[in-house]
Amino acid sequence: MKENEVAATCTKEGSYDEVVYCSECKTELSREKKTVDKLSHTEEVVKGKAATCTEKGLTDGKKCSVCGEVLEEQKEISALGHDYEVIPEVISTCTEKGSTAGVRCTRCGEYLLEPKEVPMVYHDYQDGKCTVCGAEDPDYKPTPEEPDEPTPVEPVNKFTGLANEADKDGNWWYYTDGKIDKTHTGVDQNKYGWWRVENGKVNFNAQSIYQNAYGWWKTTDGKVTFKEEGVFQNEYGWWRVEESKVNFNAQSIYQNQYGWWKTTDGKVTFKENGLFKNQYGTWKVENSKVNFDYNGTYQGKTIKNGKVQ
């Protein structure tokens, strides 16, 4: 028979005494100590958590639900970092508001640069109606009909280009064969400089980067000043501009009001990470932007305030 039984667990062996007695007088004839093997652990999954753009994650682990012993340790998962995308600019019209371009993380939705609303533009009224949306001009008064006049003879050389003088409303128009051409959009020249033209008319509110046959140009109040230096935006992204022209050969780090940016072929990709140089030194770049808060060691280099020492 068994006496002095001690139950086995997943951390300790069990035991009991195996005893034999005389069936008549009950005298103990023998006693032997027996060992019982430890029990197996009872596995329980310890749930991990997914990494996010800014926070580290953990893998799943395992432990014994009885004794609490860790059977499989959880491992740290590095934070993912932001995955930025450019939100294109929306040009405002006379019927709908627009917005500036922005930069947003595709995973968490955090904005590096949040788009801003752009008010609607004025209607382009001609002959009592807007040439863009067809809205009626509330102030339109038809001109009284005049007697027919002989059809004028058209000049032999019809003008094509941007007008050198403004009309009575202060607008400059692009002409093709002597007529206003509302299909024309670009960056064109008159004797006062180079101007942003949209639907045949100079847009004095244009502040973005636009293309003509000679390249891509930064305009301020509709005009190419040939003096703009920095990193500027249009609907296709952020670009390195020198003397108002996009430099597609730019590979260095340049400044704008939002920070210092690494460009590749003139463009900020928002995906560059590592150590990069400009004329001021070597810098720690994350998602194409210099991180001036970085202090420590990276790629064997000592870095203080984002700069390699």
N, C-alpha and C positions, 0 to 999 in steps of 0.2 A: 504494500500500500504506500501512498505518497503522503509525506508529511513536510511541514515547513516550506510550502510552495511560495516561490517569488516569481511573479509573472515577468516575462521578457518584454522589453520595449524596443524602439528603434535606435536607442542609444546605449542600452545595457542588456547583457545576457540575463536570462532567468535561471532558476535552480529549484531543486526539491530533493528531499531525502527519500530514497526507496528502502522501506523497512519491511522485514519479514518477522512475524510473530508465530509462536506455537498456538495452534488452534485449540489446544486443550487448556493449557495453563496461562496462555497469553505472554509467555516469556519472550523478550526480544531476541531473535536468533541472529539477525544481521541488519546492518544499516549502510547504505552506500549513497554518497553525494552525487547527484546527476546535474548536468548543465544543459540549459535550453538556449539555442541560438537566438541572437538578436533578430527582431522583426525588421522587415524592409521599411524604408521611409515611405510616407504617403505624399506623393508629389502634388504641389499646388502651384499654378501659374501666377507669377507676379507681373501684372500688366505694365508694359512700358508706356511711353508717350512719343508721339511723332515730333520731330524737329520742325520748327517754324523758321521764318526769315530771320528772326532776332533771338530766338531761344533754343538752347540745346534740347535734344530728345534722349530717350532711353529705350534700349531693346527690351523685349520680354525676358524675365528671369524665372527661376524655379526655387521653391523652398518646401520643406517638410511641414505639412499642416499640423503635425502632432508635436514635434519638438522645436520647430522653427529654424532648423539648420538650413543654411543657404546651399542649394544643390547646383544652381547655375546662376552666376552673378550677372546683373544687368550691366550693359555696356553703354557708354555715352555716345550719342550721335551728334556730330557738329551741327551748329545752326546753318541753315541753307543760304543765308544772304538774300538780299532783294534781287528779283529778276525784273529789271525795269523795261518798260516799253514806252514809246512816244505816242501820245494821243494827238492826232493831227489837228491843225488849226481849222476852224470853221469860219469861212468868210461870211460876214453879215450881209444881208440884202435889205431891200426896202420892205420886205414882208416878214423876215425872220431875223432874230438876233443871232450873232455868231459867238465864237469863243476863241481865246488864244490857245496855242498848243500847250500840252502839259507832259509830264513824265510820271508814270504810276507803276507800282509793282504788280505784276500779273498774278502773284500768289495771294498777297494779303491786302492789296488795294491801297497801300499807303502811297501818298503822293510825295515825290521829290519836288515837283513843281506842279501846283494845282492850276488848271485852266481858269481863266477869268472871262466873264461875260463881256461881249462887245456889242454896243447898242446897234440898232438897225440904222442903215444909211437912209438919206433922203430919197424920195421918189425923183425920178428923172422925167419930169413932165415935158412933153412936146405936143403941141396942137391939142391940149386939153386932156391928154392921157399919159400915164407913166409908160415909158418905152420898155420897162422891165416886166412889170406885173399887170399893166393895163388899168390901174386905178384911175378914177376920174380926178382931174385937177379942180378943186372947189373954187379956185380963184380965176378959172379960165374964162376969158371973154373973147369970142371969135372976132377976128379982124373983118371988118366989112369988105365985101367983095369989091374989087376995083375993075375997071374996064380992061378987057384983054389987051395985052401989049404984044408987040412982035416978039417972037422967040429969039432970045439973044444968041449970038454966034459964040459957041464954046471956043476958048483959047486953044491954040495948037498944043501948047505945053501945059498939061494939067498937073497941078502940084500934088506930090505924094510925100508925106512926112508930118512931123509935129508942128502945129502952128507956132509962129514966132510972136504972135500977139494974142491976148486974151479976148474972148467975146464980151458982150455987155454984162454977162453974169460973172465974169472973172474966170471962166473955164478955158482951158487949152484943149484942143481937139486934134486927133490924128486924122489926116486926110489921105484918101487913095483916089488918084485921078481927079483931084479937085473937089471931092465930096467927103463929108464926115463918114468915117468907117467905124461903125460900132461893133464890128466883129474883131477889131484889132486889140490885142493885149500884149504888153511887153515892157521893155525899158528903152525909151527913145530920146532923141536929142533935138533941142532947138538952140537958138543962140544964147539962151540963159543956162544951159547945162543939160544933164540927162535926168529923165523923169519916169516915174512909174505910171504907165497908161493901162487902164482897165476899161474894156468895152468902148474904146475910142477916146476916153476922157482922162486927163491927168487926175490921179487920186492923191490929193495933198495930205490925206490922212495915212498914207501907206508908210509903215514902219518896219517892214519885214525884208526878206531876201528874195530877189526875183532874177529871172534869167533873160538874157538876150544873146545875140550871136557872139558876143565877146566874153561871156562868162556869167557868173551869178553875182548880183550886186546888192549891198545893204543900202536901203533908202531910209531917210529921215524926213518926215513931212513930205513924202513923195519924191524927194530929190536925192541923187547920188552925190555925196559931198566929197568923196575921194579922201576922207580924213578919218573914217571909222576904223577903230582897232579893237579887237576883242573876240568874244564867242557869242554869236547871236543865233536866233531861232527863226525857222520858217516851218511850213507844214511837213517838211521832210526830215526835220531834226535840228540839231545844234551844230553850228559850223564856225571854223576859224576864219575871221575876216581881217584882211590887211588892206589899208587904204581903200576901204569900202568894198573890196572884192574877195570872194571866197578863195582861199588858198588850199587847193586840193592836194598839195604836197606837204602840208603841215603835219608833223608827226610828234610834236612836243607837248608841253603843258602850258596852258594859257589861262588868263583870268577873265571872269566877268563878275557881275554883281552877286552871283550865287556861289562863287568859290573859284578854285583852280581846277582845270579840266584837261585830261589827256585826250588828244585827238589822234586819229589814225586816218590818213588820207583826207585831212581837213575836217573830219566829222567826229563828234562825241558818240561813242557806241554804247556807253553806260554798262559795258561788260569787261573793261580792262581792270586787271588786278595784278599788283606786283610793285617793283621799284622802277621808276622812270626818271629821266633827267630833263631839266631845262637849264637855261643860263644861270639860274640861281642855286642849283644843286640837284641832289637826288632825293626823290620823295616817295612816300608810301601812298599808293593809289588803290582805292577800293571802289568798284563799280564806276571807274573812269574819273573819280573825284579824289583830290588830295585829302587825306584824313589827318588834319592838324591835331587831333586829339590822341593820335597813336604814340605811345611811349613804350619802348621795349626792344626786343631783338627780333629781326625778321631776315631770313635767308643769310644768317650769320652776321648781319649788320646791326649796329646799335642805332636806334632811331629815337629822336626826341622831338616832340611836337610835329610829327609827320616827316621830319627831315633826317636823312642819314648823316651821322656825325663823323 
